[in-house]
């Protein structure tokens, strides 16, 4: 801490000399003069600490700002340190204890539970706004996965986009009471307004029952369809609702097989596992929260968690075969008359 302050003092004096000239030599052409100092504070070691700031007054009018002081006083390093500490599992109450001890001559600032909490709320609100307003038109998305995470009586929908190069992108997050289709309509409208393409076929992947694995493992759509029908028949007596669900959308359930997608890409896109892996990161990030105070708090924490998780995103498994999916979707467009073969090329 002391070394950091000494280095910063030397940098500020260098900036002042550049503006005022040497202190032991008169300069008639100087643009500014030394004007003593004033108490101030800088960010150092994950906290704000008191430090004197040299003043420089313009010969013409007003004070000059010293670049070195502006950099040291800026909130950004403190903001970054706060987010990284909480992402590492440090609670707001214990934030101060996670920092290096202060010299006896220094007073602790900006490390109380309330200060850390206010800073975290402001930062996560900004992150949430950025995540939910990001334009999507330039991402070249071909796959959209939608899943939800339950928090008490709230459900947060987390769409994940996959571009043609295999990169994964958080598309936003929305809070509702359930994963019902009516809750999902508003997010889809928002995604379209932000640039999700509507002039070409996209593959949508939603959460589904793991009991469908035998049908998904089939190599042909017709064989899988028969397996789904046998499963529905076996459930008819004891679980008629589940049987009806299976018979409701067999074509959608077998979309990948119908498109001719196989191998590693098929195993990636046949479920929402790529989202569920990210959901595990969200659960780990939010494990220290003891009580959720409404949907706004949930969205802020989940938003911060998914941004943190996105830093470790890799391309989806089987991404080298995405060209196969693009071609299959284009053939589907031609079949429906949405796009001609020339337009697709």
Secondary structure, DSSP 4 states (H G I P E B T S, - for coil): -HHHHHHHHHHHHHHHHHHH--TTS--TT-SEEEEEEEEEEEEETTEEEEEEEEEEEESSSSEEPPHHHHHHH-SHHHHHHHHHHHHTT--STTTGGGSPPPPTTPPPBS-SHHHHHHHHHHHHHHHHHHHHH---TTS-EEEEEEEEEEETTEEEEEEEEEETTS-EEE---EEESS--HHHHHHHHHHHHHTT---SS--EEEE---GGGHHHHT-SSHHHHHHHHHHHHHHHTTT-HHHHHHHHH-HHHHTHHHHHT--HHHHHHHTSSHHHHHHHHHHHHHTTT-----SHHHHHHHHHHHHHHHHTT--PPTTGGGHHHHHHHHHHHHHHHTSS-HHHH-
